[in-house]
Amino acid sequence: METTGRPKPRSRTRRSQVAGCGPAVQSLGMLDQLFSVCGAVAALGWLLLIVTPRWPTTQLLAGAVLPAALASVYLILVVRSLPGAEGGFGSLAEVAALFSHPPLLLAGWIHYLAFDLFIGAWETRDAARQGLSHWLVIPCLLLTFFLGPVGLLTYLAIRTAKSRTLSPAAS
């Protein structure tokens, strides 16, 4: 190790810089913070859907405002990070290469958060229109939050079973 007698310059960030990102999303630390904020935004929407499903503001927030806010963050990450990134959408290997880039991995996660929340809000609205008990919908919401399509399939199965029970003449 060579010493020149001069102190080593200190880095302004403790985390490594992320290639391909503008100044607003420059470090892994900033991406971690964005991950946490987006997760909290989504969790707020899910909490509203579970606890206050019939409150009109719940559908406004969880069904439109919060997914749109998440979609906006997604858009910014994709516009700033996708051009020039290695990978693509033509194969699993290409998608893996895209997701090896932290800002695009975060964008992929936010994509899930936004769409799953939007689907959860639809499940809640649809259940109210169908006259389904919210107690039947809560497990579907939890499954949609954690496992996306599994929750949607569960909701659709309950909805179908309930509608056949209510109107046996419909085939």
Helices and strands as residue ranges (DSSP letters): G 23-25, H 28-51, H 56-60, I 61-65, H 66-81, H 92-99, H 102-130, H 134-147, H 149-166
